[in-house]
Amino acid sequence: MKQVLAQPHHTRATARADSPWPTVLRGAAALAAAMGVGRFAYTPMMPLMHAQAGMSDSLGASLATANYLGYLAGALLGMAAPALLRSATALRAGLLVLTVSLALMPLTHDDGAWWALRLIAGAASALVFMIATSTMLAGLAAHAEHMTGWAFGGVGAGIALSGMTVVAVQQAGSWQAAWSACAALTALLTAAAWGLAPRTAVPAATAPAERPRTRRWFTALLASYLLEGIGYIIAGTFLVAALQQGAPGWISSGAWIVVGLAALPSCALWMRLARRMSRPALLTISLSLQAVGIALPALSDGSVPALAAAILFGATFMGVSTMALAIGTQLRIPRAIALLTTGYSLGQILGPLLAAPLLRNGYHSALLLGAALVLAAACAAAACCIRFPHHLTPTTSPPPPEPGESRHAR
């Protein structure tokens, strides 16, 4: 009788031990800190710094570029030293460095210091993102794929939280108080993510297989992802400032919150759609929708276009990465994830630089450029649909994830 009664308790204990939710929640907190706040809090912060700190449009674009350069540097560091992806110390150090870099922003008015701090924040964001992603993919491999999607929803949650923080503080405070509040938010997220423990997944032994010839599809995919990196980051950097010029009322200040709320469930939803539809087709659809969302504020003023733009952008930018990286894994190109991530990172560096000359008369021209580039990315993705080798499956032992990487279904 004791054995019979003890069995349910053991089963419940095992279920709790095997529950994916601690990994999901800690990973989501790490991604919220690294991406939602560390990288993207600058987007709603920029109009406030223009108004109160006297920051010029060109300096705003330069600080964005500094952050993306740092992100690329962090990505390259992770590629050069893959042991970092299995280091809890590196994860925690990255989170602490990120928090400190945000806390130091309001303590100076020096352009060079701002540039250096945004560079450091970008590098720390990339390192945290890589380690958290690697840990989540290993820890959630035995669970339903949508659990990974919800973990990546931490990016959207972080965007929404940072947007709410900036909106709340700017009503009664200064740009300095907004940066300090975002630093405090990052500290809280760091505490929530502290227990995330990287571990090494043991790959299954498999016989070497002949590599399929898939370079033509991968070339189109790489071109699409590079163009997306350029176009999406133009919107990611300037969308809030553009909406504040053309959309009166709450939507102008709350647009970035809407972006985050739309992004939060998007990965899980795109993953479910991928079970029923072709990934290249989904990538083409998501890029097309994103192009429409970016163009809307440039073509029409008012709250409705602004709200639609925020929803479309938030619901697609994480889905695009999910689909593109899943396709790259499926095509079995050596170091596909690294190549795609590098192209994407380079695109993010080029975006603000290309948009900067167009900012003299507002943000409309820059947004139209971003929309055109994303539409070009959709056309390149459509080329992947032609006779795509759907019979291929992702390799059983993918390389360590890079920034923005996803498994078969993110």
C-alpha angles and dihedrals in degrees: 000000000000090000091050092050093044095053098072090048091052090047092051091048091050091048090052091048091050095043112128094209099089089055092044094050097043092045091048090051091051092049091046090055096042100042111011095049108010095052108017105037084083090069097067089032095059098074089049091052091047091054101039108021097040093238112170124226091247092052089048090056091045092054090050090052090050090056092050092047088053090049091054090047090052091049092051090048090055091049093048094046107032091172086076089069089066097045121106088188092057090048093052093042090052091051092049093047089050092051093049093048090056093046092053095052096083093046095074142040094199113123093210093052091050089050093051093047093051089048091053091045090053093051092047091048092053093048093049091046093052095047094044091047093049091049094048094048091051095042096045098040092105095048135075113295094237089067089068088049092055090049090055087050084079087085090061092043090053092049091051093046094048090047091051090047094053093045092049095047098043091060091068106006144053136259088265091057090049092055091046091050091051089050089052090049090052090051090054092049089048090056090050092050096042094099094055102121119198114220135180117250113216108229119227116251110249134172115253112264131203110265113240120234103251104139096116092059091043092051090056090045093050091050090049094050093047091052090046090053090055097043100040095049091054088060092039090056103038107022097096093046090049093050092050088059096050109024119065123203133025097334093067093059097031099045094103090051089055090049090054095046090050091048095049098078096024099095093052091047094048089049091056092049090051089065090065105028139048113271094224089051091050090049091052091048094048093048091049091051091048092052090053091049093051093048097047099080090048093052101041137022124215141076099282096057089043093052092046090049093052093048095046093047094047094046095051114034094073092039090055091056091046093054098039095051093044089053091049090053091047093053090058096221111163110261090358094156092050092049094048093046092050091050091048092049092049089050090054090054093049095046101072091039092055092044097047096080089052096056097081093091099034134281103295096092092047092051092049089052090051092049092049092052093049090048088052087051089054090053091051090049090051088059087061089061093065107103091332112188097244091167091073118095128201116273114266093235110040120189120263109289122261126207109304092011122151135188123231087303120013 
